[in-house]
Every structure is written in C-alpha cells, then in structure tokens.
Amino acid sequence: MGSDAAAMQAKFPSAGAGIRGMLKAESPQIPVNVDSFYIDKYEVTNEQFLNFTKEHPEYASRTWSGGAEDPVTHVTWYAAKAYCAWQYKRLPTEAEWEYAARGGASSAEYPWGAGPPDPQKANFGASKIGFPVRVGSFPPNGYGLYDMAGNVWEFTADDWRETHDATPSTMPGARKVIRGGSFAADPLQLRVTFRDSHKPDDPVEHVGFRCARDAR
C-alpha cells in the first residue's frame, strides 16, 4: 500500500511544494493485510440515496444535483455511513479501497493499469465535462469496479493521517480519507495510491461514496 517517497521525488522532480506534500502523504510504502471483503461495483446513486432518505429524512441533502443514476453528492460522511448501515454494509477502509482500485494488479498505477489517463478512461479535469456523470460510464477495472478513478471522490471509513505511518490525530474524526479523484481532478490524483482528506460534516458536489461489507 502507498508509494516510496524517494521514488515519487524521482518521478516528479519538478513538483512544487504543494504537490510534494501530497505525494509524501502516500508514503511510506507498507505491507498491509486485508481480510476478504465485498465492495460495490458502482458509486451510490442519487436514486438509491433518495430511497434511503424516505425512511431517514434526517439525512436528506439540501442540494440535489444530477440524474437518478449519477453518483450522489452533497452528503456528509455521517450520511454515507448511515446509508451503508441501512444496506447492512459499511464504508470501505482506506486499505480495502486501494486494494480494490488496483483491480488485482499489485503494481497498477491507475485502476486500468499503467497507461496515462485520457477522457475515454475516466471523468476527470481533461475530460472537460465539469460535473459527475452516470455511474458505469467508463470501463471497469480488473475486479469489475467502475469509477475508481474520477467522477467523484469517495469517502472511506478512516480518519486522516499525514502519512501511512503517522500516529493517529489527537482530534480523531476531524477529517476523513477520500480516494479516487473527481471530475475536476488532475492525472496525479487519479493514481490508486493518491490520498486526500475531507471534513466529515461538509457536503460538497465532488465527494460521494460506495459501500463495502465483510465476506464472512
């Protein structure tokens, strides 16, 4: 899991301080064991989340955007967690998400492998779309999972740490790890190792989620 810091510096020698800081968050590269699990092939859609809010109106979004089959956004981490529980599921851990994004190829740089991003592979900044599109609009990865890069960032279950080996924050829950990039992402953010964070109580147009569950 993650990237080697020295290798990232060599790969992106001209990166500015901001980019170097984001790349550092991927380090160190560490071995991680994950138990067997299932993860949804699609991001949760507006239609699915709307059905949930009919039973749980307290989680209804004040801002709806997109069509029924577009990924739901403008939801908090708490709403995402509650939806997953309603489905007898849960949010994936950060390690599970990265494992799934690789599609069975341990050396994959992107969900589809090693080739650079292009508008036929994902909805990201260079696609010039500018908003989320229907889930499953682009080819799946090796595990049959769609939109593991681009479209919308995805909440994970984990609290943010500055690096993989950092000590837990003294303010647990202050920010949550998000993965995958969005419709506005640059190619760097679409890599399976790229990490970012978001406040759990801040619903925005570029963050959604998918669910997972234990295999046993």
Backbone hydrogen bonds, N-H to C=O, Kabsch-Sander energy under -0.5 kcal/mol:
donor,donor_aa,acceptor,acceptor_aa,energy
3,S,26,E,-1.9
8,M,4,D,-2.1
9,Q,5,A,-2.1
10,A,6,A,-2.0
11,K,7,A,-1.9
12,F,8,M,-2.2
15,A,12,F,-1.5
20,R,16,G,-2.6
21,G,17,A,-2.0
22,M,18,G,-1.7
23,L,19,I,-2.6
24,K,20,R,-2.1
25,A,21,G,-1.1
26,E,23,L,-1.5
27,S,24,K,-1.9
30,I,1,M,-2.4
30,I,28,P,-0.5
38,Y,213,R,-3.1
40,D,211,C,-2.9
44,V,209,F,-2.5
46,N,70,D,-2.2
47,E,68,A,-2.4
49,F,45,T,-2.4
50,L,46,N,-2.6
51,N,47,E,-1.9
52,F,48,Q,-1.4
53,T,49,F,-2.0
54,K,50,L,-1.1
55,E,51,N,-0.6
55,E,52,F,-1.1
56,H,52,F,-1.7
59,Y,56,H,-2.1
60,A,57,P,-1.6
70,D,67,G,-1.4
72,V,44,V,-2.7
74,H,204,V,-2.9
75,V,207,V,-0.6
77,W,200,P,-2.4
78,Y,200,P,-0.9
80,A,76,T,-2.2
81,K,77,W,-2.5
82,A,78,Y,-2.2
83,Y,79,A,-2.5
84,C,80,A,-2.3
85,A,81,K,-2.1
86,W,82,A,-2.1
87,Q,83,Y,-1.4
88,Y,85,A,-1.9
89,K,84,C,-3.2
90,R,212,A,-2.8
97,W,93,T,-2.4
98,E,94,E,-2.3
99,Y,95,A,-2.4
100,A,96,E,-2.8
101,A,97,W,-2.6
102,R,98,E,-1.6
103,G,100,A,-1.3
104,G,99,Y,-0.6
105,A,102,R,-1.5
106,S,104,G,-0.7
108,A,105,A,-1.9
109,E,113,G,-0.9
110,Y,113,G,-2.8
113,G,110,Y,-1.7
121,K,118,D,-2.4
122,A,118,D,-1.2
124,F,122,A,-0.9
125,G,185,A,-2.6
127,S,124,F,-1.8
128,K,124,F,-0.5
128,K,125,G,-1.6
129,I,124,F,-0.5
135,V,69,E,-2.6
137,S,134,R,-1.1
141,N,145,L,-2.1
142,G,111,P,-0.7
144,G,141,N,-2.1
146,Y,41,K,-3.0
150,G,180,G,-3.0
151,N,123,N,-2.6
152,V,150,G,-1.7
153,W,206,H,-2.8
154,E,179,R,-2.2
155,F,208,G,-2.3
156,T,177,V,-1.9
157,A,92,P,-2.5
160,W,175,R,-2.3
164,H,27,S,-2.4
166,A,163,T,-1.3
174,A,171,M,-1.9
176,K,198,H,-3.1
177,V,158,D,-2.4
178,I,196,D,-2.6
179,R,154,E,-1.9
183,F,151,N,-1.7
185,A,182,S,-1.7
189,Q,186,D,-1.2
190,L,186,D,-0.6
190,L,187,P,-1.2
191,R,188,L,-1.0
192,V,109,E,-2.2
194,F,191,R,-1.4
196,D,178,I,-1.5
198,H,176,K,-2.1
202,D,199,K,-1.2
207,V,204,V,-0.9
208,G,153,W,-3.7
212,A,90,R,-3.4
213,R,38,Y,-2.2
215,A,36,S,-1.7
